[in-house]
């Protein structure tokens, strides 16, 4: 378990996988902002929270991939979650963070950085306070949504990190870019 402090928020984060939740069990979620909307990811998928840092841009990547970063000797891809949802990319401010999330793909675990506008806090949500993902009406694809958590009388969109950060989906987006014609340099 890692204790992370950013912008005055003291948070404990771990790396165990999340399990299904009964109505009386509480699960902790890290809440964060994308624009004016609040989202959350189960705390057990979060490894750490970092201040935004310069990234190495990789050519021919989808717009949602901001680049890669060096995290203690490991290359970690960094995704702009707002762009992933088809919105305007996150504007970098002093509150912008990179949340390191552990996802599982094909039985393997991989770390992915997620750029968010601001990290809020860790909240406890009872299973009985989580509604199923709506069939329509959400601004994002419903397969990204684990559910809608009720926090202080408002809904928080609980994300399914394995679907939101699917390496296969992101890879497919990158493949689309490969079909575009390569610009030819002008002689001169």
C-alpha positions in Angstrom: 0.0 0.0 0.0 1.4 3.4 -1.0 0.5 6.7 0.7 0.4 9.5 -1.8 0.0 13.2 -1.1 -0.9 15.6 -3.8 -2.5 19.1 -3.6 -3.2 18.6 0.1 -4.9 15.2 -0.3 -3.5 12.3 1.7 -4.6 9.0 0.1 -3.8 5.4 0.7 -3.8 3.3 -2.5 -3.3 -0.4 -3.1 -3.0 -2.9 -5.9 -5.2 -5.9 -5.2 -7.9 -6.7 -7.7 -11.5 -5.6 -7.0 -14.1 -8.2 -6.1 -17.9 -8.0 -6.5 -19.6 -6.1 -3.8 -22.6 -7.0 -1.7 -25.2 -4.4 -0.7 -23.7 -4.0 2.8 -20.0 -4.0 1.8 -18.2 -0.7 1.4 -15.7 -0.2 -1.3 -13.3 2.7 -1.6 -13.1 4.8 -4.8 -10.8 7.6 -5.8 -12.8 10.5 -7.2 -11.4 12.8 -9.8 -12.6 15.5 -12.2 -12.7 15.6 -16.0 -14.0 19.0 -16.9 -16.9 19.6 -14.5 -17.9 16.0 -14.1 -16.8 13.7 -11.3 -15.7 10.1 -12.0 -14.3 7.4 -9.8 -12.1 4.3 -10.0 -11.9 1.5 -7.4 -9.0 2.3 -5.1 -7.6 -1.3 -5.4 -6.8 -0.7 -9.1 -4.8 2.5 -8.3 -1.1 2.2 -7.7 -0.1 5.9 -7.2 -1.0 9.5 -8.0 1.7 11.7 -9.5 1.9 15.4 -10.4 1.7 15.9 -14.2 5.2 15.7 -15.8 6.5 16.0 -19.3 5.9 12.9 -21.4 7.7 11.4 -24.4 5.3 11.7 -27.4 5.2 8.5 -29.5 4.3 9.0 -33.2 1.2 7.4 -34.8 -0.7 7.0 -31.6 -4.4 7.7 -31.2 -5.2 11.2 -29.8 -6.1 9.7 -26.4 -2.5 8.5 -25.9 -0.5 11.5 -24.6 2.8 9.6 -24.7 4.9 7.5 -22.3 6.7 8.1 -19.1 9.5 6.5 -17.2 8.2 5.2 -13.9 11.2 3.8 -12.0 12.8 2.3 -15.1 9.5 1.0 -16.6 7.9 2.5 -19.7 4.3 3.4 -18.9 1.8 4.6 -21.5 -0.2 7.7 -20.5 -3.8 8.1 -21.7 -5.8 11.3 -21.6 -9.1 10.1 -20.2 -11.1 13.0 -21.5 -9.8 12.4 -25.0 -10.6 8.7 -24.6 -14.2 9.7 -24.0 -14.3 11.7 -27.2 -14.0 15.1 -25.4 -11.5 17.9 -25.5 -8.1 16.8 -24.1 -7.3 17.8 -20.5 -5.7 21.2 -20.2 -2.6 21.0 -18.1 -2.8 23.1 -14.9 -1.1 22.9 -11.5 -3.9 20.5 -10.4 -3.5 18.1 -13.3 -2.4 14.6 -12.2 -1.4 11.3 -13.6 -3.1 8.4 -11.9 -1.2 5.2 -12.3 -3.8 2.4 -12.7 -3.1 -1.4 -12.9 -5.3 -3.1 -15.6 -5.5 -6.7 -16.6 -5.4 -7.8 -20.3 -5.1 -11.4 -21.5 -4.2 -12.5 -18.0 -1.3 -10.0 -17.7 -1.2 -6.9 -15.5 0.0 -3.6 -17.0 0.4 -0.1 -15.5 -1.2 2.7 -17.4 -1.1 6.4 -16.5 -4.3 8.3 -16.8 -4.3 12.2 -17.1 -7.1 13.8 -15.1 -8.0 17.5 -14.4 -7.8 17.1 -10.6 -7.9 14.3 -8.0 -10.6 14.9 -5.3 -10.7 12.4 -2.5 -11.2 8.7 -1.6 -14.8 7.9 -0.8 -16.5 4.9 0.7 -19.6 3.7 -1.2 -21.9 1.0 0.0 -23.0 -1.7 -2.6 -26.6 -0.6 -2.0 -25.6 3.0 -3.1 -24.4 1.8 -6.5 -26.9 1.7 -9.4 -26.4 -0.3 -12.6 -25.0 1.4 -15.6 -27.8 3.0 -17.6 -28.7 1.5 -21.0 -28.6 5.0 -22.6 -28.3 8.7 -21.8 -24.7 8.7 -20.5 -22.1 10.8 -22.3 -19.8 7.8 -22.5 -20.2 4.2 -23.8 -21.9 2.2 -21.1 -19.4 -0.6 -21.2 -17.0 1.8 -19.6 -19.3 2.2 -16.6 -19.2 -0.1 -13.6 -22.1 1.7 -12.1 -23.3 5.0 -10.7 -22.4 5.7 -7.1 -24.5 7.9 -4.9 -22.2 10.3 -2.9 -23.6 13.2 -0.9 -26.9 13.1 -2.9 -25.1 13.2 -6.3 -24.1 10.5 -8.8 -20.5 9.7 -9.4 -19.7 7.7 -12.5 -17.8 4.6 -11.4 -15.5 3.5 -14.2 -14.6 -0.1 -15.2 -10.9 0.4 -15.7 -10.3 -2.8 -17.7 -12.8 -1.6 -20.3 -11.9 2.1 -20.3 -8.2 1.4 -20.5 -8.4 -1.7 -22.7 -5.1 -2.1 -24.5 -6.9 -3.9 -27.4 -9.3 -0.9 -27.9 -6.4 1.5 -27.8 -4.3 -0.7 -30.1 -7.2 -0.8 -32.6 -7.3 3.0 -32.5 -3.6 3.1 -33.2 -4.1 0.7 -36.1 -6.5 3.2 -37.7 -3.7 5.8 -37.8 -1.5 3.4 -39.7 -4.0 3.4 -42.7 -3.6 7.2 -43.1 -1.2 8.3 -45.9 2.3 9.3 -44.8 3.1 12.9 -45.5 5.8 13.4 -48.0 8.5 16.0 -47.2 8.8 18.8 -49.7 12.1 19.1 -51.6 13.9 22.2 -50.9 
